[in-house]
Amino acid sequence: MEAVDTAGHWPADFLARARIPLARGWFRQEDFPQNRVLYGEFGAKAYVAWLRRVSVRYVVLTSARPDYSCAGRGVVC
């Protein structure tokens, strides 16, 4: 599962506590090397390609304030 991150990083807390496996981890320094595409400007095609490459079936969106890192994604933040 991929969760579009919130400013408070709640998906990494609540979903992980519920034992729902996340495509990305909590620490950006560990996430950046393998998920570099998510840290720059890109569109929906690149995002969908990344989702497929890491075998994500579901994307969780929230009405909470998004983290700055979701600004470049091809999804509504």
Biopython code that builds the backbone (N, CA, C, O; Angstrom):
import numpy as np
from Bio.PDB.StructureBuilder import StructureBuilder

atoms = [
    (1, "MET", "N", (0.840, -1.165, 0.000)),
    (1, "MET", "CA", (0.000, 0.000, 0.000)),
    (1, "MET", "C", (0.891, 1.235, 0.000)),
    (1, "MET", "O", (1.920, 1.277, 0.674)),
    (2, "GLU", "N", (0.482, 2.226, -0.756)),
    (2, "GLU", "CA", (1.148, 3.523, -0.775)),
    (2, "GLU", "C", (0.215, 4.501, -0.084)),
    (2, "GLU", "O", (-0.987, 4.503, -0.349)),
    (3, "ALA", "N", (0.742, 5.316, 0.782)),
    (3, "ALA", "CA", (-0.052, 6.334, 1.467)),
    (3, "ALA", "C", (0.557, 7.699, 1.167)),
    (3, "ALA", "O", (1.728, 7.944, 1.454)),
    (4, "VAL", "N", (-0.252, 8.583, 0.587)),
    (4, "VAL", "CA", (0.211, 9.947, 0.353)),
    (4, "VAL", "C", (0.388, 10.568, 1.726)),
    (4, "VAL", "O", (-0.561, 10.669, 2.504)),
    (5, "ASP", "N", (1.604, 10.979, 2.015)),
    (5, "ASP", "CA", (1.964, 11.385, 3.370)),
    (5, "ASP", "C", (1.318, 12.682, 3.811)),
    (5, "ASP", "O", (1.099, 13.591, 3.010)),
    (6, "THR", "N", (1.018, 12.753, 5.094)),
    (6, "THR", "CA", (0.461, 13.963, 5.696)),
    (6, "THR", "C", (1.576, 14.720, 6.406)),
    (6, "THR", "O", (2.656, 14.177, 6.640)),
    (7, "ALA", "N", (1.309, 15.965, 6.745)),
    (7, "ALA", "CA", (2.313, 16.773, 7.446)),
    (7, "ALA", "C", (2.717, 16.126, 8.771)),
    (7, "ALA", "O", (3.855, 16.290, 9.212)),
    (8, "GLY", "N", (1.810, 15.400, 9.406)),
    (8, "GLY", "CA", (2.109, 14.737, 10.677)),
    (8, "GLY", "C", (2.595, 13.305, 10.520)),
    (8, "GLY", "O", (2.843, 12.616, 11.510)),
    (9, "HIS", "N", (2.731, 12.854, 9.275)),
    (9, "HIS", "CA", (3.207, 11.494, 8.966)),
    (9, "HIS", "C", (2.321, 10.420, 9.582)),
    (9, "HIS", "O", (2.816, 9.382, 10.021)),
    (10, "TRP", "N", (1.021, 10.663, 9.618)),
    (10, "TRP", "CA", (0.101, 9.724, 10.243)),
    (10, "TRP", "C", (-0.020, 8.392, 9.520)),
    (10, "TRP", "O", (-0.175, 7.374, 10.194)),
    (11, "PRO", "N", (0.039, 8.329, 8.191)),
    (11, "PRO", "CA", (-0.063, 7.009, 7.555)),
    (11, "PRO", "C", (1.018, 6.039, 8.035)),
    (11, "PRO", "O", (0.736, 4.866, 8.281)),
    (12, "ALA", "N", (2.231, 6.518, 8.165)),
    (12, "ALA", "CA", (3.326, 5.643, 8.603)),
    (12, "ALA", "C", (3.096, 5.151, 10.027)),
    (12, "ALA", "O", (3.560, 4.071, 10.393)),
    (13, "ASP", "N", (2.390, 5.929, 10.822)),
    (13, "ASP", "CA", (2.109, 5.522, 12.201)),
    (13, "ASP", "C", (0.914, 4.571, 12.255)),
    (13, "ASP", "O", (1.049, 3.424, 12.681)),
    (14, "PHE", "N", (-0.247, 5.046, 11.826)),
    (14, "PHE", "CA", (-1.471, 4.262, 11.966)),
    (14, "PHE", "C", (-1.496, 3.006, 11.097)),
    (14, "PHE", "O", (-1.880, 1.937, 11.570)),
    (15, "LEU", "N", (-1.093, 3.121, 9.843)),
    (15, "LEU", "CA", (-1.139, 1.955, 8.967)),
    (15, "LEU", "C", (-0.117, 0.906, 9.383)),
    (15, "LEU", "O", (-0.399, -0.292, 9.342)),
    (16, "ALA", "N", (1.061, 1.351, 9.782)),
    (16, "ALA", "CA", (2.075, 0.398, 10.241)),
    (16, "ALA", "C", (1.626, -0.301, 11.527)),
    (16, "ALA", "O", (1.850, -1.500, 11.694)),
    (17, "ARG", "N", (1.000, 0.440, 12.423)),
    (17, "ARG", "CA", (0.487, -0.170, 13.660)),
    (17, "ARG", "C", (-0.584, -1.217, 13.376)),
    (17, "ARG", "O", (-0.729, -2.192, 14.114)),
    (18, "ALA", "N", (-1.324, -1.004, 12.308)),
    (18, "ALA", "CA", (-2.358, -1.960, 11.902)),
    (18, "ALA", "C", (-1.755, -3.110, 11.084)),
    (18, "ALA", "O", (-2.475, -3.957, 10.556)),
    (19, "ARG", "N", (-0.431, -3.119, 10.991)),
    (19, "ARG", "CA", (0.317, -4.164, 10.261)),
    (19, "ARG", "C", (-0.009, -4.185, 8.773)),
    (19, "ARG", "O", (-0.010, -5.240, 8.138)),
    (20, "ILE", "N", (-0.282, -3.013, 8.234)),
    (20, "ILE", "CA", (-0.501, -2.880, 6.800)),
    (20, "ILE", "C", (0.840, -2.517, 6.178)),
    (20, "ILE", "O", (1.406, -1.474, 6.505)),
    (21, "PRO", "N", (1.354, -3.353, 5.293)),
    (21, "PRO", "CA", (2.666, -3.076, 4.703)),
    (21, "PRO", "C", (2.639, -1.842, 3.807)),
    (21, "PRO", "O", (1.757, -1.692, 2.961)),
    (22, "LEU", "N", (3.606, -0.973, 4.004)),
    (22, "LEU", "CA", (3.698, 0.261, 3.234)),
    (22, "LEU", "C", (4.822, 0.168, 2.211)),
    (22, "LEU", "O", (5.857, -0.448, 2.464)),
    (23, "ALA", "N", (4.606, 0.782, 1.057)),
    (23, "ALA", "CA", (5.617, 0.764, 0.001)),
    (23, "ALA", "C", (6.829, 1.606, 0.377)),
    (23, "ALA", "O", (7.938, 1.344, -0.086)),
    (24, "ARG", "N", (6.620, 2.614, 1.214)),
    (24, "ARG", "CA", (7.708, 3.521, 1.597)),
    (24, "ARG", "C", (7.834, 3.544, 3.107)),
    (24, "ARG", "O", (6.860, 3.358, 3.837)),
    (25, "GLY", "N", (9.054, 3.776, 3.555)),
    (25, "GLY", "CA", (9.306, 3.817, 4.986)),
    (25, "GLY", "C", (9.185, 5.202, 5.581)),
    (25, "GLY", "O", (8.857, 6.163, 4.885)),
    (26, "TRP", "N", (9.447, 5.298, 6.854)),
    (26, "TRP", "CA", (9.338, 6.544, 7.606)),
    (26, "TRP", "C", (10.512, 7.476, 7.337)),
    (26, "TRP", "O", (10.330, 8.691, 7.261)),
    (27, "PHE", "N", (11.719, 6.921, 7.191)),
    (27, "PHE", "CA", (12.927, 7.735, 7.087)),
    (27, "PHE", "C", (13.261, 8.075, 5.645)),
    (27, "PHE", "O", (13.527, 7.183, 4.839)),
    (28, "ARG", "N", (13.248, 9.351, 5.318)),
    (28, "ARG", "CA", (13.531, 9.768, 3.944)),
    (28, "ARG", "C", (14.939, 9.392, 3.500)),
    (28, "ARG", "O", (15.150, 9.080, 2.328)),
    (29, "GLN", "N", (15.914, 9.418, 4.422)),
    (29, "GLN", "CA", (17.279, 9.090, 4.029)),
    (29, "GLN", "C", (17.394, 7.637, 3.566)),
    (29, "GLN", "O", (18.281, 7.309, 2.778)),
    (30, "GLU", "N", (16.512, 6.773, 4.042)),
    (30, "GLU", "CA", (16.507, 5.386, 3.578)),
    (30, "GLU", "C", (15.595, 5.211, 2.369)),
    (30, "GLU", "O", (15.795, 4.294, 1.573)),
    (31, "ASP", "N", (14.618, 6.061, 2.226)),
    (31, "ASP", "CA", (13.648, 5.970, 1.148)),
    (31, "ASP", "C", (14.188, 6.531, -0.159)),
    (31, "ASP", "O", (13.898, 5.995, -1.228)),
    (32, "PHE", "N", (14.958, 7.589, -0.087)),
    (32, "PHE", "CA", (15.387, 8.315, -1.284)),
    (32, "PHE", "C", (16.117, 7.451, -2.307)),
    (32, "PHE", "O", (15.780, 7.531, -3.488)),
    (33, "PRO", "N", (17.098, 6.630, -1.928)),
    (33, "PRO", "CA", (17.832, 5.896, -2.967)),
    (33, "PRO", "C", (16.949, 5.026, -3.863)),
    (33, "PRO", "O", (17.134, 5.016, -5.080)),
    (34, "GLN", "N", (16.003, 4.305, -3.289)),
    (34, "GLN", "CA", (15.185, 3.410, -4.110)),
    (34, "GLN", "C", (13.938, 4.072, -4.673)),
    (34, "GLN", "O", (13.333, 3.552, -5.611)),
    (35, "ASN", "N", (13.551, 5.196, -4.123)),
    (35, "ASN", "CA", (12.336, 5.880, -4.581)),
    (35, "ASN", "C", (12.630, 7.308, -5.018)),
    (35, "ASN", "O", (11.820, 8.210, -4.801)),
    (36, "ARG", "N", (13.766, 7.507, -5.623)),
    (36, "ARG", "CA", (14.241, 8.833, -6.054)),
    (36, "ARG", "C", (13.207, 9.569, -6.904)),
    (36, "ARG", "O", (13.074, 10.788, -6.796)),
    (37, "VAL", "N", (12.478, 8.845, -7.743)),
    (37, "VAL", "CA", (11.505, 9.468, -8.632)),
    (37, "VAL", "C", (10.455, 10.264, -7.855)),
    (37, "VAL", "O", (9.887, 11.214, -8.394)),
    (38, "LEU", "N", (10.189, 9.900, -6.616)),
    (38, "LEU", "CA", (9.152, 10.560, -5.834)),
    (38, "LEU", "C", (9.587, 11.893, -5.231)),
    (38, "LEU", "O", (8.776, 12.589, -4.619)),
    (39, "TYR", "N", (10.846, 12.251, -5.396)),
    (39, "TYR", "CA", (11.365, 13.470, -4.766)),
    (39, "TYR", "C", (11.619, 14.601, -5.750)),
    (39, "TYR", "O", (12.348, 15.541, -5.434)),
    (40, "GLY", "N", (11.041, 14.525, -6.914)),
    (40, "GLY", "CA", (11.177, 15.600, -7.886)),
    (40, "GLY", "C", (9.856, 15.787, -8.620)),
    (40, "GLY", "O", (8.852, 15.158, -8.287)),
    (41, "GLU", "N", (9.871, 16.645, -9.607)),
    (41, "GLU", "CA", (8.677, 16.869, -10.416)),
    (41, "GLU", "C", (8.446, 15.671, -11.324)),
    (41, "GLU", "O", (9.363, 15.235, -12.021)),
    (42, "PHE", "N", (7.252, 15.147, -11.323)),
    (42, "PHE", "CA", (6.896, 14.059, -12.230)),
    (42, "PHE", "C", (5.386, 14.018, -12.362)),
    (42, "PHE", "O", (4.661, 14.612, -11.564)),
    (43, "GLY", "N", (4.927, 13.315, -13.373)),
    (43, "GLY", "CA", (3.494, 13.272, -13.641)),
    (43, "GLY", "C", (2.869, 11.946, -13.270)),
    (43, "GLY", "O", (3.496, 11.074, -12.670)),
    (44, "ALA", "N", (1.613, 11.828, -13.647)),
    (44, "ALA", "CA", (0.836, 10.642, -13.305)),
    (44, "ALA", "C", (1.429, 9.370, -13.903)),
    (44, "ALA", "O", (1.423, 8.324, -13.254)),
    (45, "LYS", "N", (1.941, 9.444, -15.134)),
    (45, "LYS", "CA", (2.516, 8.256, -15.779)),
    (45, "LYS", "C", (3.694, 7.706, -14.983)),
    (45, "LYS", "O", (3.790, 6.497, -14.770)),
    (46, "ALA", "N", (4.580, 8.577, -14.548)),
    (46, "ALA", "CA", (5.751, 8.142, -13.768)),
    (46, "ALA", "C", (5.318, 7.583, -12.419)),
    (46, "ALA", "O", (5.899, 6.614, -11.930)),
    (47, "TYR", "N", (4.298, 8.190, -11.815)),
    (47, "TYR", "CA", (3.807, 7.710, -10.517)),
    (47, "TYR", "C", (3.194, 6.322, -10.659)),
    (47, "TYR", "O", (3.464, 5.439, -9.845)),
    (48, "VAL", "N", (2.375, 6.124, -11.680)),
    (48, "VAL", "CA", (1.755, 4.815, -11.916)),
    (48, "VAL", "C", (2.829, 3.775, -12.228)),
    (48, "VAL", "O", (2.738, 2.638, -11.765)),
    (49, "ALA", "N", (3.836, 4.146, -12.999)),
    (49, "ALA", "CA", (4.941, 3.217, -13.299)),
    (49, "ALA", "C", (5.652, 2.815, -12.010)),
    (49, "ALA", "O", (5.981, 1.644, -11.823)),
    (50, "TRP", "N", (5.890, 3.776, -11.124)),
    (50, "TRP", "CA", (6.531, 3.465, -9.842)),
    (50, "TRP", "C", (5.638, 2.540, -9.006)),
    (50, "TRP", "O", (6.127, 1.572, -8.423)),
    (51, "LEU", "N", (4.338, 2.830, -8.947)),
    (51, "LEU", "CA", (3.405, 1.984, -8.196)),
    (51, "LEU", "C", (3.461, 0.543, -8.693)),
    (51, "LEU", "O", (3.486, -0.395, -7.896)),
    (52, "ARG", "N", (3.479, 0.374, -9.989)),
    (52, "ARG", "CA", (3.537, -0.980, -10.555)),
    (52, "ARG", "C", (4.878, -1.644, -10.274)),
    (52, "ARG", "O", (4.928, -2.834, -9.965)),
    (53, "ARG", "N", (5.962, -0.886, -10.378)),
    (53, "ARG", "CA", (7.307, -1.447, -10.160)),
    (53, "ARG", "C", (7.465, -1.984, -8.744)),
    (53, "ARG", "O", (8.128, -3.000, -8.537)),
    (54, "VAL", "N", (6.856, -1.304, -7.758)),
    (54, "VAL", "CA", (6.983, -1.755, -6.363)),
    (54, "VAL", "C", (5.757, -2.553, -5.901)),
    (54, "VAL", "O", (5.576, -2.786, -4.706)),
    (55, "SER", "N", (4.930, -2.963, -6.846)),
    (55, "SER", "CA", (3.778, -3.848, -6.602)),
    (55, "SER", "C", (2.739, -3.280, -5.644)),
    (55, "SER", "O", (2.219, -4.001, -4.792)),
    (56, "VAL", "N", (2.436, -1.996, -5.780)),
    (56, "VAL", "CA", (1.404, -1.366, -4.953)),
    (56, "VAL", "C", (0.040, -1.624, -5.582)),
    (56, "VAL", "O", (-0.152, -1.419, -6.781)),
    (57, "ARG", "N", (-0.904, -2.077, -4.757)),
    (57, "ARG", "CA", (-2.273, -2.322, -5.235)),
    (57, "ARG", "C", (-3.224, -1.202, -4.835)),
    (57, "ARG", "O", (-4.193, -0.934, -5.546)),
    (58, "TYR", "N", (-2.959, -0.538, -3.695)),
    (58, "TYR", "CA", (-3.859, 0.494, -3.172)),
    (58, "TYR", "C", (-3.081, 1.749, -2.817)),
    (58, "TYR", "O", (-1.943, 1.684, -2.353)),
    (59, "VAL", "N", (-3.718, 2.895, -3.044)),
    (59, "VAL", "CA", (-3.151, 4.187, -2.653)),
    (59, "VAL", "C", (-4.141, 4.839, -1.698)),
    (59, "VAL", "O", (-5.321, 4.987, -2.017)),
    (60, "VAL", "N", (-3.649, 5.229, -0.521)),
    (60, "VAL", "CA", (-4.488, 5.867, 0.490)),
    (60, "VAL", "C", (-4.313, 7.376, 0.386)),
    (60, "VAL", "O", (-3.194, 7.886, 0.443)),
    (61, "LEU", "N", (-5.418, 8.078, 0.233)),
    (61, "LEU", "CA", (-5.424, 9.541, 0.233)),
    (61, "LEU", "C", (-6.099, 10.009, 1.511)),
    (61, "LEU", "O", (-6.836, 9.252, 2.143)),
    (62, "THR", "N", (-5.854, 11.236, 1.886)),
    (62, "THR", "CA", (-6.429, 11.768, 3.116)),
    (62, "THR", "C", (-6.907, 13.195, 2.900)),
    (62, "THR", "O", (-6.486, 13.870, 1.961)),
    (63, "SER", "N", (-7.781, 13.640, 3.773)),
    (63, "SER", "CA", (-8.217, 15.039, 3.725)),
    (63, "SER", "C", (-7.347, 15.900, 4.634)),
    (63, "SER", "O", (-7.511, 17.119, 4.674)),
    (64, "ALA", "N", (-6.414, 15.273, 5.368)),
    (64, "ALA", "CA", (-5.496, 16.020, 6.240)),
    (64, "ALA", "C", (-4.488, 16.796, 5.389)),
    (64, "ALA", "O", (-4.302, 16.501, 4.209)),
    (65, "ARG", "N", (-3.846, 17.782, 5.998)),
    (65, "ARG", "CA", (-2.848, 18.584, 5.292)),
    (65, "ARG", "C", (-1.714, 17.678, 4.810)),
    (65, "ARG", "O", (-1.137, 16.945, 5.613)),
    (66, "PRO", "N", (-1.378, 17.713, 3.499)),
    (66, "PRO", "CA", (-0.331, 16.834, 2.986)),
    (66, "PRO", "C", (1.074, 17.304, 3.362)),
    (66, "PRO", "O", (1.299, 18.487, 3.619)),
    (67, "ASP", "N", (1.995, 16.375, 3.390)),
    (67, "ASP", "CA", (3.402, 16.689, 3.588)),
    (67, "ASP", "C", (3.924, 17.332, 2.314)),
    (67, "ASP", "O", (3.396, 17.078, 1.232)),
    (68, "TYR", "N", (4.948, 18.157, 2.426)),
    (68, "TYR", "CA", (5.504, 18.831, 1.255)),
    (68, "TYR", "C", (5.990, 17.816, 0.213)),
    (68, "TYR", "O", (6.067, 18.150, -0.969)),
    (69, "SER", "N", (6.314, 16.596, 0.620)),
    (69, "SER", "CA", (6.875, 15.619, -0.317)),
    (69, "SER", "C", (5.866, 15.100, -1.324)),
    (69, "SER", "O", (6.260, 14.475, -2.309)),
    (70, "CYS", "N", (4.579, 15.336, -1.112)),
    (70, "CYS", "CA", (3.595, 14.837, -2.087)),
    (70, "CYS", "C", (3.325, 15.854, -3.171)),
    (70, "CYS", "O", (2.547, 15.576, -4.084)),
    (71, "ALA", "N", (3.931, 17.008, -3.109)),
    (71, "ALA", "CA", (3.640, 18.085, -4.064)),
    (71, "ALA", "C", (3.953, 17.725, -5.504)),
    (71, "ALA", "O", (3.271, 18.213, -6.405)),
    (72, "GLY", "N", (4.955, 16.893, -5.763)),
    (72, "GLY", "CA", (5.320, 16.576, -7.136)),
    (72, "GLY", "C", (4.609, 15.370, -7.704)),
    (72, "GLY", "O", (4.834, 15.021, -8.862)),
    (73, "ARG", "N", (3.769, 14.731, -6.940)),
    (73, "ARG", "CA", (3.126, 13.498, -7.404)),
    (73, "ARG", "C", (2.016, 13.769, -8.395)),
    (73, "ARG", "O", (1.453, 14.862, -8.454)),
    (74, "GLY", "N", (1.723, 12.760, -9.158)),
    (74, "GLY", "CA", (0.651, 12.858, -10.137)),
    (74, "GLY", "C", (-0.705, 12.585, -9.528)),
    (74, "GLY", "O", (-1.604, 12.115, -10.225)),
    (75, "VAL", "N", (-0.881, 12.867, -8.243)),
    (75, "VAL", "CA", (-2.153, 12.662, -7.567)),
    (75, "VAL", "C", (-2.574, 13.958, -6.917)),
    (75, "VAL", "O", (-1.769, 14.877, -6.763)),
    (76, "VAL", "N", (-3.811, 14.030, -6.542)),
    (76, "VAL", "CA", (-4.311, 15.213, -5.845)),
    (76, "VAL", "C", (-3.795, 15.167, -4.406)),
    (76, "VAL", "O", (-3.994, 14.178, -3.700)),
    (77, "CYS", "N", (-3.144, 16.225, -3.987)),
    (77, "CYS", "CA", (-2.607, 16.293, -2.614)),
    (77, "CYS", "C", (-3.384, 17.279, -1.792)),
    (77, "CYS", "O", (-3.082, 17.475, -0.614)),
]
sb = StructureBuilder()
sb.init_structure("model")
sb.init_model(0)
sb.init_chain("A")
sb.init_seg("    ")
for serial, (resi, resn, name, xyz) in enumerate(atoms, 1):
    if name == "N":
        sb.init_residue(resn, " ", resi, " ")
    sb.init_atom(name, np.array(xyz, "f"), 0.0, 1.0, " ", f" {name:<3s}", serial, name[0])
structure = sb.get_structure()
